[in-house]
């Protein structure tokens, strides 16, 4: 039987300098002492001591057990889960146990339970809860801990700080009526940012940008071009909306009309931004002789087709109240054009694949 102590964010590696997995009672005890010395407030220390207690109890009852401490990665998420899964696979090969007892200090570490259960039967889960003195449970301590937690600071304190700054700036500029609008816009944008997981998209974009720069790939330049084009797209759309709202001769537009105006004015800038990225992928794949080249060849056609559909749909919304027949005709032509462009893209990608494969076979036969 295995006793598995979980440290998902790798405190034993970062703070105690221990390499995961830590195997055996003596090694786990030494790691717990080093971690407790480095950070007495870290609850993972008590997790390891809790696992040692379970180990001693089972050993005294005559069970054959082994204790291990598995750590993930400092970047809690995919890296952490993959690291824990890899270590578990190696441990199960080394110690072919059929049961396990999992020891953790809370819900974050227990989030890896599906990974463990997919590899070994979990007989029991022990959560180690640290008993604190009354003064440590005071409001001051809780606030202090929250302020020092970078995860909480990013999610809560940064948006609150920016909100107060917006209010202060509006007041200083003698525009108190603009403050509620600005704050509502800021909070709404932040909620959409979190709700649509745009933070993950931005992190992926930055990660790809760093990777392309370190590997000297053309996509580094195309990513920068894409970023500039996206900024220009937002500016172009916002400018069109601003002109429409401030047009005194026109009927005040509704929210759907404003959204249609924004995307109608900016869609081709967005398409150009994504085309820049895809073209970079295609060139890099061609230079590296990567098979993924064929997957990218049809993507520019699909992007143009999508842009045509959005452009046609927004034109329909804008013009339907003025000339419904013409708006319907233009929408139909946009749909037809998008289908034709997509079909041409698929055929082009297949044609290039066949030609390349034919030349490869011809060279081998020769």
N, C-alpha and C positions, 0 to 999 in steps of 0.2 A: 504494500500500500504506500502511496506517495502522499506526503503532506506538502501542499504547494502554497507558498506565501507569495502573494501578488503585489508587485510595485509597478503600476502601469506607467508612471512618469519618470522612472529610472532615478529615483533619489539616491539609491544605494550606489549607483555609478557616478552620478554628478557630485554628490556630497561626500560619500564615503570612499570613493575610488575603487569599488568592488566590481569585478567583471561578472556579469550574469551569464548563465545561471550559477548561483552559489549552492553547492551540494554538500550535505553533511551537517551534523549538529555543531561541530566545532567551528566550521567555516561560517555558518549562519550566525552563531553567537558572536564571533569576532566582528562580522559585518554589522550586526546590530549595535555593538558597543562603539564601533567607529562612527556609525551614522548618528547615534545618540550624542557622541562627543561633538560631532560637527554641527548638528542642529538638534538641540534637546526638545524642540517643539514639534519635530516631525513625527507624525503618527505611524509612519512605516516602521519605525523602531519597535513600537509596541506590537505591530503585526508580526514581526519576526519572533519576538519574545513569546507571543501567543502561540505561534506555530511550534516553537521549542517546547512549550508547556504541553501541547497536545502530543507531541512526539514522545516526551518522557512518560506521559500517562499510558500511552499505548504500548510502549516498550515494557513498562512495569507489568502490564497485563499479558505479556508474552507475544504480542503481535510483531510481525516482521514489517518494519516501516522504514522509510527514508524521508528526510526533509530536504526540500529544495526551495530556494528563493529565486523567483523569475522576475526580471525587470523588463519593461518595454522600452519606450523612447521618450526623450524630453518633449518632443512634439506629439502630444497625446492625440491619437487618431489612427490613420492608416498605418503609419510607420510603427507605432507602438503595437498595434494588433498583429502586424506581420512578424515583428520581432518575437513576440510572445508565442505565436503559433510555431515559428521555426524552432525555438528552444524546446517547446513541448514535444515536437516530433523527435528531436534528438534525444531528449530525456526518456521518452517511452521506448526508444530503441535500446538505450543503455540500461534502463530499469523496466523490464517488461511487467509492470504492475497492472492489475485489472481494476483497481479502485483508487480513488483519491479523496483527500479532504482539503478543501480550499479555505485559506485563511486570508482575510482582507480587512481593510479599515473603513470601508464605506462603499457607496453605490458606484463611484467612478471605477474602482478596481474590479468590482463585481460585474461591470459591463462586458468583461472578457469571458464570462461564464459560458456563452454559446461556443466559443472557440475551444475551451477546455472540454466541455461535454461532448463535442464532436469527435474527440480523440480518446477519452477515457471516461469511465463511469464515475460520477461525482457522488460520493456517499453522504457527505455532510459539508455544510458551509459555516464557517465560524467567523463572525464579524467582531473585531476587537474594538470596543468603544472605550476611549480614554476618559477616566474620571478626572474632573477638573475641580479646582478649588472654587469657592463661591465668588471670590473677587475676580477670577478669570472669566466668569460667565457674565460679567457686567457689560453694559452697553458700550462702555468705552473700549473694552477689549475687542468686542465684536467689530466695532467701527474701525479700530486700528488694524485688525487682521484683514478686513475688506479693502482698506486703502492700500495695504501692502501687497495685495493679490493682483498681479498684472492682468489676469483674465477678467476680474471684476472691473478693474479700472478701464479696460478697453470697451467693455460692453455698457457700463453704466455711467461712469464719471466723465468720460470724454463727451458723449452726447449732451449731458447736463451742462458741462462747462461751455460747450459751443452755444447752447441755447441761451444761457445767461449773457454770453458775449454779444449775441445777436440783439438781445433786448437792450443791453447797455449801449451798443452802437446806434440803435434806432432812437433811443432817448437823447443821446448826445447830438444827433443830427436833427433834433426837433421834429422827429417823425414818429411820435408815439403810436399813431394809428397803424403804422406799417409793422410795428413789433408783433402783434398777434398773427398777422399774415406770414411774416418771415419765420416765426417760431413754428407755426402750423406746417409750413412748407418743409422746414428742416426736419421736424419730427416725422412727417409723412414720408419724406425721402429716406430717412434712416430706417423706418419700419419696412419699407419696400426693399431697401438694401439688405436687411437681415432676412426678411421673409422669402425673398427670391434667391437667397444664397449668392448674392452678387459678390460677397466677400471672398467666397471660394473661387469664383471666376477670376476675380482680380488677383488673388494669390497665385492661381495657376498661370495667369498671364505673366506676372512678375517672375515666377519660377522659370517659365519657358524663355523669358527674355534673358535672365541670368545664364541659363544653360546654353543658349545660342551664342551669347557673348564669350563664355569660357571655351566653347568648342569651335569658335571662329566660323560660325555659320552665317549664311546670307539672311536667315530669318531674323537675326538681330536687327538689321536695317529695316526689314519689312514690318517687324513688330512696331518699331518706332514710327514708320510711315502710317501704319494702321492706327496708332494712338492719336497722331495728329489729325488724321481724317475723321476719327470719331469725335474729337473735340470740335472740328469744323462742322460736323453734322449736327451736333447739339446747338451750336451757335446759329447755324442756318435755320434750323427748325424754330428755335426760340425767337429769332428775328422775324420770321414770317408770322408767328403767332402774335408778336408784339405789334406788328404793322396792322394786322387784322383787328386786334382789340382797339387800337387807337384810330381806326378809320371811322371818322364821324359820319360819313355818307352811307356806310353799310349798316345792315341790320345786325345787332349784337349777336355774335355766334354762340352756340351752346358748347358744352364741354366735349361732346363727340365731334363737333365740327372743328374745334381747336386741336383735338388730338389728330384728326385727319389732316389738317393743315400742317401740323408739325411733321408728321411722317411723310407727307407728300413732298415737302420741301427738303427733307433730309435723307430720304431713303437711299438715293444714289450715292451719297457720301458714305453711308453705312455699308452699302454694297462694295464700294471702292475700298473701304477699310478691311473688310473681310477678304476681298480679292487679293489685297497686298499680302496678307498672311498666307493664303493658300498658294499663291505664286511662289513665295519663299519656300514653302514646304516642297513644292514640285521641283524647284531648282536644286534644293539640297538633296532630295531623294534621287534625282537624276545624277548628281555629282557623286553620291555615295553608292550608286547602283543598287538602291533599296527597292524591294518589291512593293513597298507602300506607294510608289509612284503611281501605279495604275489606279489605286483607290482615290487619289487626289485629282486625277485628270478630269473627271466629270464634275467635280465640285464647283469650279468657276461657272459652268453652265447652270447648275442648280441655283447658285447665288444670284445670277442675273435673272433667272426665271422667278425666284422669290421676290426680288426687287420689282420686277414687272408686275407681279400679282399685287404687292402692297401699293405700288403706284397707281395701278388701275382701280383697286378697291377704294383708296382714299380719294381719287378723282371722282369716283361714283358718289361718294358721300358728299363731296363739296358741290358737285354739279347737279345732283338729283332734284334739288328744289328749283333749279333754273331751267334745265333742259333734260327732262327725265329720259327721253328717247335717246339722245346723244350720249348721256352718261351710261345707259345700259349697253349701247353699242360699243363704246370704248372699253367697258368692263369685259364684254365678251371677247373682244379682240385681244385684250391683255391676257385672259385665260388661255386663249388659243395660242398666242405667242409663247407663253410660259411652257405649255405642253410641248410645242415644237422644239424650243430651245433645250428642254430637259431630254427629249428623245435624241436630239443631235449629240448632246453631251455623252449620253450612255453609249451611243454607237461609236463615237470618236474614241472613247476610252477602250472599248472592246477591240476596235480596229488597231489601235496602237499596241495593245497586248498581243493580238494575233501576229502582227508584223514582227514584233520583238521575239516572240517564241519561235517563229518560223526561221528567223535569221540565226537564232541560237542553235536550233537543230541543224541547220545547214552547215554552220561552222564545225559542229561536232562530227557530222558525217564526213566532212572533208578531212 
